[in-house]
Amino acid sequence: MSFDVLEKLEAKIQTAVDTISLLQMEVDELKEQNGKLDDENQQLRQQHQAWQDRLQALLGKIDQVEESA
């Protein structure tokens, strides 16, 4: 192999390493964003459950009033 071929190979390897590093950083960033979305989703599910519980309680009170009447 000539020196020129080795230089080209080294350049391609360096480009591949740089690309892999950038992609890994992007993956880490996306994982962080996903974690934040998971947290937000969990909070919304808890709020949804709380509203459902309150609604069920109100419907139960309406049923009690109707039965008393």
Buried (B, 14 or more C-beta within 10 A) or exposed (E): EEEEEEEEEEEEEEEEEEEEEEEEEEEEEEEEEEEEEEEEEEEEEEEEEEEEEEEEEEEEEEEEEEEEE
